[in-house]
Amino acid sequence: MIVVTGAAGFIASCLVSRLNAANFNDIVVVDNFAVEKKLPNIRGKKLREYVDREAFFPWLDAHHEQVEFVFHLGARTDTTEQDPAIFDLLNLNYSKQMWEACVRYNLPLVYASSGATYGDGRLGYSDQDDALPQLLRPLNPYGDSKNDFDKWALAQEQKPYFWAGLKFFNVYGPNEYHKGRMASVILHAFRQIRENGSMQLFRSHNPAYVDGGQMRDFVYVKDVVEVCYFLLHHRTHSGLYNLGTGQARTFMDLALNTFSAMGVPADIRFRDTPEDIRDTYQYFTEADMRKLRSIGYDRPFATLEEGIRDYVQRYLATGAYY
């Protein structure tokens, strides 16, 4: 059996689809299934068992001999949440329990870290285990929680025989319909364009960037789950790994490609960045992908043009799930 936590969420539900496509059907999905808006993400998938998040560790105590691999992708991902206690509970302490259980039962573990650990990027985007985690200063409690767990994991004397922490950059793609404000700009753009024929981007409040010139490493969720699938079979070279494309693109590029994929003339307007996130807004992110490439991952990543076209035309335009 393969365990996937956060399985009704965005990235994890796409991973379940990728596993099903490879005929992995004995999948134990772990989540808070009371959040009904997420449930369409796993409807129709081939699954072994549903386990509530709060009941998982007793379940694992009873069934660990049948488990082959753990993907721990469940987390609180709201970057605007300011209560550190919520992140301590769901992101830090729950992940520590997961790590300790995988050590106890000799299970390989892949877990979700985040590009948010790099903060404003002034220290670069190196994912070398001994390089930066102790020095990084994330910009919000979410990023702090992810960096705190990375630091804790690296400091442990007892580790799973294989483990990888994946620092997801700006992931977009199908199955994020439920994410509300935290959904990708592409989803928000699609809905605005469909409704109004135009879309809004945040105005730059940094003189180094023109409006729309803010840059992020946007990575298609299908590429993210391919990396997860690779690690399922490549159980060596434990450590932290960036997961982006290695190529930053502007929000203007993103917007123009969304209009193009929809076949609609571009009409882009600007509004002020909300004050509650303005001081912690990242103006540039770009994953250094050399470490993942060095262990043998050689698949190309979708370009922004390719990813947006696939996402808009196959999923957003039809309401389909992956």
N, C-alpha and C positions, 0 to 999 in steps of 0.2 A: 504494500500500500504506500501511496505517496500522500503526505499531509500538506495541505495548502491553507494557510491562515489568511484571514481577510478575503476569503474566497468569493464573497458576493460583491466585493469592491471592484474597482476599475482594472488595475493591472493583474490582480490575482485571478479574476474571472477569465481574462484573456489567456493567462497561462493554462488554466484548466482546459480551455478550448484547444490550445496547442498540444497539450498532453493527450487529450482525446483523439486528436488527429493522428497521433503516433501510436494509437491503440493502448494507451495507458488509461484504463477505465476504473481501476481500484483506487479511486481518489477520495480521501477523507477531507471534506470541506469544513473549515472552522470559521465561525463568524458570530456576530450578534444578529441572528436571523429575524429579530423583531423589527428591524429597520426594513420595512416592506418595499421602499422605493428602490432598494438594491437587488431585490430578488429576481427580477427579469434577467439579470446578468448571468444567472446560473440555470435558468429554466431550460429544460431540454438537454442538458449535458449529462454525460454518463458518469455517475458518481457511486461510490460505495456506501458512504454514510455522511450524515450531517451531525456535527458536534458543536454545541454552543460554546462560545469562547470561555465562559466561566467554568464549564465542565471538562475542558480539554485535558488538563493535567491528570486528573483521576482517570480519564479515558486512556491516556497514554500509558499510565502505570499498568493498566490491565491489558493493553494491546501492543506494547512496544515491540514485541518479538515479530510482529507482522509488518512493521513499518520499515520501509527502505530508505526514505528520504523526507526531509522537512523543508518546505518553502515557507518561511515566516514573513509574509507580506502584509499582515494586518497591522494597522497603526492608526492613530489619530493624525490626520494630515492637514488640518486647517491651519494655515500659516498666519491667520489673523487672530487665532485664539491666544489670549495673553495669560491664561492661568497655568503656571508651571505644574501645579499639582495634577492636572488632567494628563499632561504628557508624562509625568513621573509614573503615573499608574499604568497607562496604556502603552507607552512607547519604551520607557526605560525598565521598569520593574517586571512587566510581563515578558519582555525580551530577555531579561536576566534569567527568569524562570525557564524560558525556552532553551536558552544556551545550556543551563545546568542540567536540564532533562536530556538534551542531546549528548552531553558528556556522559551522563549516568548510563544511558542506554546505547552508547556508541553509534549515534546516528549522525549522518552528514547534514549540514545546515546551511541554507542560503537565506539571508535576511535582507530586508529593505533598509538601507541607509538613505542618504539624500545629498544632492548637490547643494542643498541649503546649508550644509555644514561649513561651506567655504566662506560664508558671510559676504562681504563686499568684494571678495576676490583679490584683495591687495596682496595676499600671500600666495597667489597662484592657485592652480587646480591640480596639484600633484596628489596622486593616490598611493604614494609609497607609504607603507605602514609606519615607518620610523621617521617620516618627514614632518608632518604637520599637525596631526590630530590634537596634540597638547597645546598648540599655538593658535588654532583656529578660533575665531570669534563670530559665531553665527549671529544673524540679525534679529532673530525672534525665538520664542520658547520652543517652537517646533524644531528649528534647526539645532538649538541647544540639546534637546532630548536625543536627537539622532547622533550628534557628536559625542555626547556623554556616553552613549552606549558603545560607540566605536572605540572610545578610549578605554572603557571598562573591558571590552572584549580583548583588545590588544594586551591588556595588563594581566590577563588571566594565565595562571600556570597550567591549568587544565582546560584544554580546548577540544571541541569535536575533532575527530580524525581528519575531517575536511570541513572547512567553513569558508563562506564568502559573504562579505557585506557589500551590497551593490548601492553605489551612490547615484541614484536616479537623478537625472537632470530634468528638463521640462518635457515630461511625457504627455503625449496627446494620442487620441484615437478612440475607437469604438468602446462602448461600455462605460463611458463617463457621464452618461445622461443624468445620473442622480446627484452629481457633485455640486450643483448649484454654483455659488460664487467661486468655488475652487476648481471648476472645470476649466479646460484649456481655453485660450483666447479664440481658437478656431471654432469651438462649439458656440461660444458667445457671438462670434462674428457671423456664423451661419444663421443663427436665429435672428440677429438684428437685420441682416441683409434680406432674409426672407420676408420679414415683417415690414421693413421700412425702405428697402433698396439702398441703404447706407449702413455704415458701421462706425463705431467710435473706438479710438485708441487713447491710452493715457498720454497726456501732454508730458514732455520732459521737464523735470525741475532741476536738471543738472546741466550746466552750461556746456559741458563736454559732449552732449548728445542732442541732436535735433529732435523735434517731435517725430515719433515713429522710428527713430534711429537707435532706440534701446535694443540691446542684442542679448539673445539667449541661445543656448544649445537645445534646440527642439528635437526630440527623438520620438519616432513612431513606436507605439506600443507593441506592434508586431515584431519589431527589432528587439525590444526589451525582452520579450518572452523567448525569442530565439537564443539570447544569451543565457537565460535561465535554463533552457533545454540543453544547451551545450554543457553547462556546469553540472547538470544531472548525470552526464556521462563522463565528464572530465573532473574526477574527484582528486585532483592534486593541486598544488600551488595555492594553498589557503591564503586569505587576506582580504584587504579592501580593494574594490575595483570601481572606477568611474564607469558610468553607463550613460553616455550621450552619443553624439555622432562625431565629436571632435571638431565641429564646424559651427561657430556662432552665426546666426542670421538675425536680421532686424525684424521688428514687429511690422514694419512696412512691407517687407518681403512676405511675411505671413498673411497680411491682409490682402495684398494684391493677388496672391495665389489662391486665396479663398474665393475672391470675386471671380477669378478665371475659372476655377473648378465648377462654379455655379453658373457660368455663362452670363454673368451680370456685369455691366459697366461699373468700374470702381468709383465709389463715392465715400471717401474716408474723412472723418471729422475727429476732432480732438476734445478731450475734457480733462480737467485737472485730476491728477492721481488722488484718490481718497486720502484724507489726512491721517487716517488710522494706520495706513501702510506706507505713507510717503517717506518717513524717516528710515524705513527698513527695506526700501525697494532696491532690488538688484538691477543695475543698469547693464551688466555684462556677465555672462557665464559661458564657459567653453571647456568641455571635458578634455583632459589629457588622456587619450585612449591607448597610449603605448603599452601600458601594463597588461591590459586585457589582450591586446594583439600579441604580446610576447609569449603568452601561454598557449597560443595556437588558434585563437578565434579569428577566422579570416573572412567571414561573410561581410559583404558590403552593407552599409546602412542606407536606408532609403533617404534620398534627398528630400528637402522640404517640399519641393514641387511634387515628387512622387507620392510622398506620404499624405499630403493634403488632398491630392486628387483622389487617392484611394479612399480616404476617410470620408470626404464629402460625397462622392458619387456612389460608393457602395453602402455607406452606413447612414450618414446624416440625411441624405436625400430620401432614403427609404425607411428610416427608423429601425434599421436592422441592428442586431447584436452580433458580436463576434463569438 
